[in-house]
Amino acid sequence: MSGPQISRKNGRRKPMAEINVVPYIDVTLVLLIIFMITTPMLQTGVDVDLPQAQSKTVESDSDGANPPIIISIKAEGQYYIKSDNQTDVPILPEEINARVAEILSNKPKTQVLINADKVVNYGIVVTVMAALKNAGVPTVGLMTKPEEQ
């Protein structure tokens, strides 16, 4: 009797002891594609380092050669910008993006801080933060007063 050596008992084949992993690879590939598509959609917010209730002071350069940019928002709605150890200069909200981008093009490691009055609407602060993000600022700091003991 020549031919394949198949154990035949009532015409059945011997069961295979191997697992077919091709369907698992297909499912894994589909999941990988789904995660690759959805992950960028999850990052829509503005990255901000929020201050703690008892926060430390901001570390600056030891020689003071790179002072931070401070955007101030007053309760009455006026905007000011302070850079290069100058005094606060009035600025329009539409000009913040261009001015900060100009400063960062010369000094890319400059810190950017927002100094807003406590009665300023949260939406206004978020709008300024979004404008700073569009100007290429990686992180924005919020200035606070230390808690009184």
Secondary structure, 3 states (H helix, E strand, C coil): CCCCCCCCECCECCCCCCCCCHHHHHHHHHHHHHHHHHHHHHCCCCCEECCCCCCCCCCCCCCCCCCCEEEEECCCCCEEEECCCCCCEEECHHHHHHHHHHHHHHCCCCCEEEEECCCCCHHHHHHHHHHHHHCCCCCEEECCCCCCC
